[in-house]
Amino acid sequence: MRQASCPLTDLPAPDSIIAWLPAGPVTRNQFLADVAQLAERLPDAGHVLNICQSRYHFIVGLAAAIIRGQVSLLPSTLAPNTLARLKQDAPDVFCLHDVSLENIDIPGFSFPTDRAPVQGILAVPEIPSDQLVAHVFTSGSTGTALTHRKTWGNLVINGRAESERLGARGHALVGTIPPQHMYGFESTILMCLHGGAACWAGRPFYPADIVTALEAVPAPRALVTTPFHLRTLLDAGLTLPSVDFLLSATAPLSEDLAARAEAVSGAPLLEIYGCTETGQLASRRSTQTRVWQLLGNVTLCATETGHAARGGHVEGTVAISDVIELVDERHFLLHGRNADQVNIAGKRTSLAFLNQQLLAVPGVIDGVFFMPDAEPDDHATRLCACVVAPEHTRQSLLAALRSRIDTAFLPRPLVFVPRLPRNAASKLPRAELLALLPGATGSTDRTDSMTPGRERRWTVPVEHPAFPGHFPGRPILPGVVLIDQAIRLADGLLPAASTIRGLGNTKFFEPVGPGTCLVFHYAPASTKALSFEVRTADRLVASGSFTLGPQS
């Protein structure tokens, strides 16, 4: 039977460590003082949008909201339409932040810069188990995003179950995913409140930053990451500090990548399976078994349309949008999402399998298969793929894929891009993938015959890794990042057999903050130069030109 109340944290002693900052550890006592101070200062409201980039600020904000009886809203994106819906559903919402609120039309409250004083040993507050503390939202990739309610008692069960399975108690956790994402929320926040772990306050993105973060926390330590971040880290060839385990989620993990990660790190790699609706459900060690083991007291039951999860931390009985094969009461095999299944010319496969084959091709840095919108007039719909593979041509990559997959599943079109539009959780929003296809605004397909002067659009990610250090309190996109993006988006506009060799006269007119929607305008200045302008809806941000030369 679930307890009537649960403590805010189960850390056993006042000097137990809940987080690591660059300045050093944060004890339970200091954490409780920070929470009490923030709780006193928060606006009177029922809902809070917590976008704090510091993981420690986020966990303090979450706890303070719980003390005040406020519900934390954790959407999957901060796109304007999402924010408009939040305001409609929760008119009293305010935004707790430690970065600029530019382009976020919600009343803001800045995280305090002063540190709460600690006087004596502070008691741990008790929270009613049935208190509603969070709303999490599905991505809406297949329709309108849905809201899912999370109560305190079930979140406590969630954190304890994962920590017990992983043996995470006493470990420092370095996470590459934001705490607002369900996986990051469970595996770097809940396990610190109820699971005895301590989180690193930052969110490293680039491989060198991940190594630096791991070096900043003491052993035992673990890396909580995604297949994309993991692959990028391994490809960088850096020497990794020792870790006790690696944790991966958000996308299928290939056996090759799992084996490589364990060989390089010398530590076991564990996968978490779950979804926003249910939270995490199961785990496995990918190099040893394909079978998933359910967490805690979670169970699966068969339904008319598939399977549903219930028990443990799951709120009610929740249908699962995946194809599952039960092995026994505690174990199952996962055969992909229902929407992941592909049937072309009477042949069946899964997008997960195709993606694994694509990423296994030497020279492919990143890539993804996806289904475009259905063709009209009963025309056959063919698979598409976007790839980052500078060493390949279309012909060489298709030849490599023919040796791995049935020709019915070869992508048409195959779009080469300088970078995939991954979000903070390394997922790929469908709308942004569709925008890369030939004929769509923003397409960068090398095989598409584009005319000079076409526009490219880019929304600056709120969680871009350049912001925390540039500058604290007022994040501004560095000019070098803006130019780098201009180069990447210009890729499909260059004359045949040419490449960008240098940067001409460039001027910056206005600062750019998180969430800004930018439009890049390109036009040929001569046969050896390409000019560009970067604008928002109402102002010129930057202008300049690139010098062109033959490809080496």
C-alpha positions as CSV (number, residue, x, y, z in Angstrom):
1,M,0.0,0.0,0.0
2,R,1.3,3.4,-0.9
3,Q,2.2,5.7,2.0
4,A,-0.1,8.6,2.8
5,S,2.9,10.9,2.5
6,C,6.6,10.8,1.4
7,P,9.5,13.0,2.3
8,L,10.8,15.6,-0.2
9,T,14.0,13.6,-0.3
10,D,15.2,10.3,1.2
11,L,18.8,11.4,1.6
12,P,19.7,10.1,5.1
13,A,21.8,12.8,6.6
14,P,22.1,16.6,6.6
15,D,25.6,16.3,4.9
16,S,24.4,13.9,2.3
17,I,25.2,15.2,-1.2
18,I,22.3,15.9,-3.7
19,A,24.2,17.8,-6.4
20,W,27.6,18.9,-7.6
21,L,28.3,22.5,-8.8
22,P,31.5,23.8,-10.2
23,A,32.2,25.2,-6.8
24,G,31.7,21.9,-5.1
25,P,29.0,19.7,-3.5
26,V,25.6,20.7,-2.3
27,T,24.4,19.0,0.9
28,R,20.9,18.0,1.8
29,N,20.8,20.8,4.4
30,Q,21.9,23.5,1.9
31,F,19.4,22.2,-0.6
32,L,16.5,22.4,1.9
33,A,17.6,26.0,2.7
34,D,17.6,26.9,-1.0
35,V,14.2,25.3,-1.5
36,A,12.7,27.1,1.5
37,Q,14.0,30.4,0.4
38,L,12.7,30.0,-3.2
39,A,9.3,28.7,-2.0
40,E,8.8,31.9,0.0
41,R,9.6,34.1,-3.0
42,L,7.6,32.3,-5.7
43,P,4.6,34.1,-7.1
44,D,1.1,33.1,-5.9
45,A,0.0,30.8,-8.8
46,G,-1.0,27.3,-9.4
47,H,1.3,26.4,-12.3
48,V,5.0,27.0,-13.0
49,L,6.9,26.5,-16.3
50,N,10.4,25.5,-15.0
51,I,12.9,26.2,-17.8
52,C,16.0,26.5,-15.6
53,Q,19.1,25.4,-17.5
54,S,21.1,24.5,-14.4
55,R,20.0,21.1,-13.2
56,Y,20.4,22.2,-9.6
57,H,18.3,25.3,-10.2
58,F,15.7,23.0,-11.8
59,I,15.6,20.5,-8.9
60,V,15.3,23.4,-6.4
61,G,12.6,25.0,-8.5
62,L,10.7,21.7,-8.7
63,A,10.9,21.1,-4.9
64,A,9.9,24.7,-4.1
65,A,6.9,24.4,-6.3
66,I,5.9,21.2,-4.5
67,I,6.2,22.9,-1.1
68,R,3.9,25.7,-2.4
69,G,1.4,23.2,-3.9
70,Q,2.2,24.4,-7.5
71,V,2.2,22.1,-10.5
72,S,5.3,22.1,-12.7
73,L,4.6,22.1,-16.4
74,L,7.2,20.1,-18.4
75,P,6.4,20.4,-22.1
76,S,8.6,18.7,-24.8
77,T,9.2,22.0,-26.6
78,L,9.0,25.7,-26.1
79,A,7.6,26.4,-29.5
80,P,5.1,29.4,-29.7
81,N,2.1,27.2,-30.2
82,T,3.0,25.0,-27.2
83,L,3.4,28.1,-25.0
84,A,0.1,29.4,-26.2
85,R,-1.6,26.2,-25.2
86,L,0.0,26.3,-21.8
87,K,-1.3,29.8,-21.2
88,Q,-4.8,28.7,-22.4
89,D,-4.9,25.6,-20.1
90,A,-3.2,27.3,-17.2
91,P,-3.8,31.1,-17.3
92,D,-2.0,31.7,-14.0
93,V,1.3,30.0,-15.2
94,F,4.6,31.8,-14.7
95,C,8.0,30.9,-15.9
96,L,10.9,30.1,-13.5
97,H,14.1,30.8,-15.4
98,D,17.8,31.3,-15.1
99,V,18.2,32.5,-18.7
100,S,16.7,35.2,-20.8
101,L,13.0,35.1,-21.4
102,E,13.2,36.5,-24.9
103,N,10.4,35.1,-27.1
104,I,8.7,33.4,-24.2
105,D,5.4,35.3,-23.7
106,I,4.8,34.2,-20.1
107,P,5.3,36.2,-16.9
108,G,8.8,35.4,-15.6
109,F,10.4,34.9,-12.3
110,S,14.2,34.8,-12.2
111,F,16.0,32.2,-10.1
112,P,17.6,34.0,-7.1
113,T,21.3,34.7,-7.4
114,D,21.8,34.9,-3.6
115,R,22.5,31.7,-1.6
116,A,20.2,30.8,1.3
117,P,21.9,30.8,4.7
118,V,21.8,27.6,6.6
119,Q,20.9,27.7,10.3
120,G,20.9,24.4,12.1
121,I,19.7,21.1,10.8
122,L,16.6,21.5,8.7
123,A,13.8,19.0,8.8
124,V,12.8,17.3,5.6
125,P,9.2,18.3,4.6
126,E,6.6,15.6,4.1
127,I,4.5,15.7,0.9
128,P,1.1,14.0,0.5
129,S,1.5,11.1,-1.8
130,D,-1.6,12.0,-3.9
131,Q,-0.4,15.6,-4.4
132,L,-0.3,16.5,-8.1
133,V,3.1,17.9,-8.7
134,A,3.7,17.8,-12.5
135,H,2.2,17.8,-15.9
136,V,4.3,16.1,-18.6
137,F,3.4,16.3,-22.3
138,T,3.9,13.9,-25.2
139,S,5.8,15.3,-28.2
140,G,2.7,15.5,-30.4
141,S,4.5,14.0,-33.3
142,T,1.4,12.0,-34.3
143,G,-1.1,14.6,-33.4
144,T,-2.0,17.0,-30.6
145,A,0.3,16.7,-27.6
146,L,-1.4,15.1,-24.6
147,T,-1.1,16.0,-21.0
148,H,-0.2,13.4,-18.3
149,R,-0.6,14.0,-14.6
150,K,2.2,12.9,-12.2
151,T,1.5,12.6,-8.4
152,W,4.3,12.8,-5.8
153,G,3.9,9.3,-4.4
154,N,4.2,7.6,-7.8
155,L,7.2,9.8,-8.7
156,V,8.9,8.7,-5.5
157,I,8.3,5.0,-6.4
158,N,9.7,5.7,-9.8
159,G,13.0,7.2,-8.6
160,R,13.5,4.5,-6.0
161,A,12.8,1.6,-8.5
162,E,15.3,2.9,-11.1
163,S,18.0,3.6,-8.5
164,E,17.6,0.1,-7.1
165,R,17.8,-1.5,-10.5
166,L,20.9,0.5,-11.5
167,G,22.6,0.5,-8.2
168,A,22.8,4.2,-8.5
169,R,22.8,5.1,-4.8
170,G,25.9,7.1,-3.9
171,H,26.8,7.8,-7.6
172,A,27.3,11.2,-9.2
173,L,25.2,11.4,-12.4
174,V,26.3,13.5,-15.4
175,G,23.4,13.9,-17.8
176,T,23.5,15.1,-21.4
177,I,19.7,15.4,-21.6
178,P,17.7,18.3,-20.1
179,P,15.8,17.8,-16.8
180,Q,12.6,18.9,-18.4
181,H,12.6,15.8,-20.6
182,M,10.9,12.7,-19.0
183,Y,14.0,10.6,-19.3
184,G,16.2,13.4,-17.8
185,F,13.6,14.1,-15.2
186,E,13.5,10.5,-14.0
187,S,17.2,9.6,-14.4
188,T,18.9,12.8,-13.2
189,I,16.3,14.4,-10.9
190,L,14.1,11.7,-9.3
191,M,17.0,9.4,-8.5
192,C,18.6,12.3,-6.6
193,L,15.5,13.1,-4.6
194,H,14.7,9.5,-4.0
195,G,17.5,7.1,-4.9
196,G,20.6,8.5,-3.1
197,A,22.3,9.8,-6.3
198,A,23.7,13.3,-6.9
199,C,23.4,15.2,-10.1
200,W,26.0,17.3,-11.9
201,A,24.4,20.8,-12.3
202,G,25.4,21.3,-15.9
203,R,24.2,19.6,-19.1
204,P,27.3,19.0,-21.3
205,F,26.6,18.6,-25.0
206,Y,29.9,18.4,-26.9
207,P,32.3,15.4,-26.3
208,A,35.0,17.5,-24.6
209,D,32.4,19.1,-22.3
210,I,31.2,15.6,-21.3
211,V,34.7,14.5,-20.4
212,T,35.2,17.7,-18.4
213,A,31.9,17.2,-16.5
214,L,32.8,13.6,-15.6
215,E,36.2,14.8,-14.4
216,A,34.5,17.4,-12.2
217,V,32.6,14.8,-10.1
218,P,34.1,12.1,-7.9
219,A,33.8,8.4,-8.4
220,P,31.5,6.4,-8.3
221,R,30.0,8.2,-11.3
222,A,27.8,7.4,-14.3
223,L,26.9,9.0,-17.6
224,V,23.2,9.4,-18.4
225,T,23.0,10.0,-22.1
226,T,21.4,9.1,-25.5
227,P,22.6,7.0,-28.5
228,F,23.3,10.2,-30.5
229,H,25.4,11.8,-27.7
230,L,27.1,8.4,-27.0
231,R,28.1,7.8,-30.6
232,T,29.4,11.4,-31.0
233,L,31.4,11.0,-27.8
234,L,33.0,7.7,-29.0
235,D,33.7,9.1,-32.4
236,A,35.7,12.0,-30.9
237,G,38.3,9.5,-29.7
238,L,38.8,11.2,-26.3
239,T,40.0,9.4,-23.2
240,L,37.1,8.9,-20.9
241,P,37.3,9.2,-17.1
242,S,36.3,6.0,-15.4
243,V,32.6,5.5,-15.0
244,D,30.7,2.8,-13.1
245,F,27.9,2.5,-15.7
246,L,26.5,4.2,-18.8
247,L,22.7,4.7,-19.2
248,S,21.0,5.3,-22.5
249,A,17.4,6.0,-23.6
250,T,15.2,8.1,-26.1
251,A,16.1,5.9,-29.1
252,P,16.9,2.3,-30.0
253,L,20.6,1.4,-29.3
254,S,22.4,-0.8,-31.8
255,E,24.3,-3.8,-30.5
256,D,27.4,-2.5,-32.2
257,L,27.3,0.8,-30.5
258,A,26.6,-0.8,-27.1
259,A,29.5,-3.1,-27.5
260,R,31.8,-0.3,-28.6
261,A,30.7,1.9,-25.6
262,E,31.5,-0.9,-23.1
263,A,34.8,-1.6,-24.7
264,V,35.9,2.0,-24.6
265,S,34.5,2.8,-21.1
266,G,35.2,-0.5,-19.4
267,A,31.7,-0.2,-17.8
268,P,28.3,-1.8,-18.4
269,L,25.9,0.0,-20.6
270,L,22.3,-0.2,-19.5
271,E,19.2,0.9,-21.5
272,I,15.9,2.3,-20.1
273,Y,12.6,1.7,-21.9
274,G,9.6,3.8,-21.4
275,C,7.5,6.7,-22.7
276,T,6.1,10.0,-21.4
277,E,2.7,8.4,-20.7
278,T,4.0,5.7,-18.4
279,G,7.4,6.9,-17.4
280,Q,10.2,4.3,-17.5
281,L,9.1,0.7,-17.5
282,A,12.1,-1.6,-17.9
283,S,15.8,-2.0,-18.3
284,R,18.3,-4.3,-19.9
285,R,22.0,-4.6,-20.5
286,S,22.1,-4.5,-24.3
287,T,25.3,-6.4,-24.9
288,Q,24.0,-9.4,-22.9
289,T,20.3,-9.8,-23.8
290,R,17.5,-8.5,-26.0
291,V,15.0,-9.2,-23.2
292,W,13.7,-6.3,-21.1
293,Q,13.1,-6.7,-17.3
294,L,10.2,-4.6,-15.8
295,L,11.1,-2.1,-13.0
296,G,9.7,-2.4,-9.5
297,N,6.1,-3.5,-9.3
298,V,5.2,-2.5,-12.9
299,T,3.2,-5.1,-14.8
300,L,2.1,-5.5,-18.4
301,C,-1.3,-6.8,-19.4
302,A,-2.7,-7.8,-22.8
303,T,-5.4,-5.7,-24.4
304,E,-7.5,-5.9,-27.6
305,T,-5.1,-3.7,-29.4
306,G,-1.8,-4.6,-27.8
307,H,-0.5,-4.2,-24.2
308,A,-0.9,-1.7,-21.3
309,A,1.2,-0.9,-18.3
310,R,0.0,-0.6,-14.7
311,G,1.2,-0.9,-11.1
312,G,4.3,0.5,-9.5
313,H,4.6,4.2,-10.4
314,V,2.3,4.1,-13.5
315,E,-0.7,6.4,-13.0
316,G,-3.6,4.0,-13.7
317,T,-3.6,1.7,-16.7
318,V,-1.9,3.1,-19.7
319,A,-1.9,1.7,-23.3
320,I,1.6,1.2,-24.9
321,S,2.2,2.2,-28.5
322,D,4.8,-0.5,-29.0
323,V,4.7,-4.0,-30.3
324,I,5.6,-6.2,-27.3
325,E,6.1,-10.0,-26.9
326,L,5.8,-11.2,-23.4
327,V,8.4,-13.8,-22.3
328,D,7.0,-14.2,-18.8
329,E,5.4,-12.0,-16.1
330,R,8.5,-9.9,-15.6
331,H,10.2,-10.0,-19.0
332,F,9.4,-9.1,-22.6
333,L,10.8,-8.5,-26.1
334,L,10.3,-5.1,-27.8
335,H,9.6,-5.2,-31.6
336,G,9.3,-1.4,-32.1
337,R,6.5,1.1,-32.2
338,N,3.3,0.4,-34.1
339,A,4.0,3.5,-36.1
340,D,7.6,2.3,-36.6
341,Q,6.5,-0.7,-38.8
342,V,6.9,-0.2,-42.5
343,N,5.2,-2.1,-45.3
344,I,6.4,-1.4,-48.8
345,A,5.5,-3.6,-51.8
346,G,4.4,-6.3,-49.4
347,K,7.6,-6.4,-47.5
348,R,7.8,-5.5,-43.9
349,T,10.5,-4.0,-41.6
350,S,10.9,-1.4,-38.9
351,L,12.4,2.1,-39.1
352,A,14.5,1.2,-36.0
353,F,16.2,-1.6,-38.0
354,L,16.7,0.6,-41.0
355,N,18.3,3.3,-38.9
356,Q,20.7,0.9,-37.3
357,Q,21.8,-0.3,-40.7
358,L,22.2,3.3,-42.0
359,L,24.3,4.3,-39.0
360,A,26.5,1.1,-39.3
361,V,27.7,2.2,-42.8
362,P,31.3,3.5,-42.5
363,G,31.4,7.2,-43.1
364,V,27.9,7.9,-41.9
365,I,28.1,10.4,-39.0
366,D,24.3,10.6,-38.4
367,G,21.2,9.7,-40.3
368,V,17.5,8.7,-40.1
369,F,14.9,7.0,-42.1
370,F,11.3,8.3,-42.0
371,M,8.0,8.1,-43.9
372,P,6.9,11.2,-45.7
373,D,3.3,12.3,-45.8
374,A,1.1,9.9,-47.8
375,E,1.1,10.5,-51.6
376,P,-2.2,11.6,-53.2
377,D,-4.0,9.6,-55.9
378,D,-2.9,6.2,-54.5
379,H,0.7,6.7,-55.5
380,A,3.1,4.5,-53.6
381,T,4.7,6.2,-50.6
382,R,8.5,5.7,-50.5
383,L,10.8,5.9,-47.5
384,C,13.0,9.0,-47.1
385,A,16.4,9.3,-45.4
386,C,18.4,12.3,-44.2
387,V,22.1,11.7,-43.6
388,V,25.3,13.4,-42.5
389,A,27.9,11.7,-44.5
390,P,30.5,14.1,-46.0
391,E,32.6,11.2,-47.3
392,H,29.8,9.7,-49.4
393,T,28.1,10.5,-52.6
394,R,24.5,9.5,-53.2
395,Q,25.6,6.5,-55.3
396,S,28.2,5.3,-52.9
397,L,25.8,5.4,-49.9
398,L,23.0,3.7,-51.8
399,A,25.5,1.0,-52.8
400,A,26.4,0.4,-49.2
401,L,22.8,0.3,-48.1
402,R,22.0,-2.3,-50.8
403,S,24.3,-4.8,-49.1
404,R,22.4,-4.3,-45.8
405,I,18.7,-3.8,-46.6
406,D,16.1,-4.9,-49.2
407,T,16.0,-2.6,-52.2
408,A,12.3,-2.0,-51.5
409,F,13.4,0.1,-48.5
410,L,16.1,2.2,-50.2
411,P,15.3,5.8,-49.5
412,R,13.9,8.0,-52.2
413,P,14.9,10.8,-51.8
414,L,18.2,10.4,-50.0
415,V,19.0,13.9,-48.6
416,F,22.4,15.0,-47.6
417,V,22.5,17.6,-44.8
418,P,25.3,19.1,-42.7
419,R,23.5,18.4,-39.5
420,L,20.2,16.8,-38.5
421,P,17.7,19.0,-36.6
422,R,18.0,17.1,-33.3
423,N,16.3,18.7,-30.2
424,A,17.7,18.9,-26.7
425,A,16.8,15.2,-26.1
426,S,18.5,14.3,-29.4
427,K,15.1,13.4,-30.9
428,L,14.2,14.5,-34.5
429,P,10.9,16.4,-34.8
430,R,9.0,15.2,-37.8
431,A,8.1,18.6,-39.1
432,E,11.7,19.6,-39.2
433,L,12.6,16.4,-41.1
434,L,9.9,17.1,-43.6
435,A,11.3,20.6,-44.1
436,L,14.5,19.0,-45.4
437,L,12.9,17.2,-48.3
438,P,13.3,18.6,-51.8
439,G,10.8,21.3,-52.5
440,A,10.3,22.1,-48.8
441,T,11.3,25.4,-47.3
442,G,14.7,24.9,-45.6
443,S,15.7,21.9,-47.8
444,T,19.4,21.3,-48.1
445,D,19.4,18.3,-50.4
446,R,22.6,18.2,-52.5
447,T,20.7,16.5,-55.3
448,D,18.0,19.2,-55.4
449,S,18.5,21.9,-58.1
450,M,18.0,25.0,-56.0
451,T,18.1,28.5,-57.3
452,P,20.2,31.2,-55.7
453,G,18.5,33.4,-53.1
454,R,16.4,30.7,-51.5
455,E,15.7,31.2,-47.8
456,R,16.6,28.9,-44.9
457,R,15.0,29.1,-41.5
458,W,16.4,28.1,-38.1
459,T,15.0,28.5,-34.6
460,V,17.7,28.9,-32.1
461,P,17.3,26.1,-29.5
462,V,16.5,27.4,-26.1
463,E,18.9,24.8,-24.6
464,H,21.8,25.6,-27.0
465,P,25.0,24.7,-25.2
466,A,26.6,28.0,-26.1
467,F,24.2,30.0,-23.9
468,P,25.2,29.0,-20.3
469,G,28.6,30.6,-20.7
470,H,27.6,33.4,-23.1
471,F,26.4,35.1,-20.9
472,P,25.0,34.1,-17.5
473,G,21.8,36.0,-16.9
474,R,21.5,37.2,-20.4
475,P,22.2,34.5,-23.0
476,I,23.4,35.8,-26.4
477,L,24.2,33.5,-29.4
478,P,27.9,33.9,-30.2
479,G,28.6,35.3,-33.7
480,V,30.8,32.3,-34.5
481,V,27.7,30.0,-33.9
482,L,25.6,32.2,-36.2
483,I,28.2,32.0,-39.0
484,D,28.6,28.3,-38.5
485,Q,24.9,27.9,-39.0
486,A,24.9,30.1,-42.1
487,I,27.6,27.9,-43.6
488,R,25.7,24.7,-42.8
489,L,22.4,26.1,-44.3
490,A,24.2,27.3,-47.4
491,D,25.4,23.8,-48.3
492,G,22.8,23.1,-51.0
493,L,23.1,26.5,-52.6
494,L,26.7,26.3,-53.7
495,P,27.7,25.9,-57.3
496,A,28.7,22.4,-58.4
497,A,32.1,21.2,-57.2
498,S,32.6,24.3,-55.1
499,T,32.9,24.8,-51.3
500,I,33.2,27.7,-48.9
501,R,36.8,28.7,-48.5
502,G,36.6,31.9,-46.4
503,L,34.5,34.6,-44.8
504,G,34.2,38.1,-46.4
505,N,33.1,41.3,-44.7
506,T,30.6,40.4,-42.0
507,K,28.6,42.7,-39.7
508,F,26.5,41.9,-36.7
509,F,23.7,44.4,-36.0
510,E,21.5,42.8,-33.3
511,P,21.9,40.2,-30.5
512,V,20.2,36.9,-30.9
513,G,18.7,35.1,-27.9
514,P,17.2,31.6,-27.2
515,G,14.1,30.7,-29.2
516,T,14.7,33.3,-31.9
517,C,13.4,32.4,-35.4
518,L,16.0,33.4,-37.9
519,V,15.7,33.6,-41.7
520,F,18.9,33.2,-43.8
521,H,18.7,34.9,-47.2
522,Y,21.4,33.9,-49.8
523,A,22.3,35.4,-53.2
524,P,25.3,35.1,-55.5
525,A,27.6,38.1,-55.3
526,S,29.8,36.7,-58.1
527,T,31.0,33.3,-59.4
528,K,33.4,33.2,-56.4
529,A,31.2,34.6,-53.6
530,L,27.9,34.1,-51.9
531,S,26.3,36.9,-49.9
532,F,23.9,36.4,-47.0
533,E,21.7,38.2,-44.7
534,V,20.2,37.0,-41.4
535,R,16.9,38.5,-40.3
536,T,14.1,38.0,-37.8
537,A,10.6,39.0,-38.7
538,D,11.3,42.7,-38.3
539,R,15.0,43.3,-38.1
540,L,18.4,42.7,-39.7
541,V,20.6,40.6,-37.4
542,A,23.8,40.1,-39.5
543,S,25.1,40.2,-43.1
544,G,28.2,39.1,-44.9
545,S,29.6,37.0,-47.7
546,F,31.5,33.7,-48.2
547,T,34.3,33.3,-50.6
548,L,34.0,30.1,-52.7
549,G,36.6,27.8,-54.2
550,P,36.9,24.3,-55.8
551,Q,36.4,21.3,-53.6
552,S,39.7,19.7,-52.7
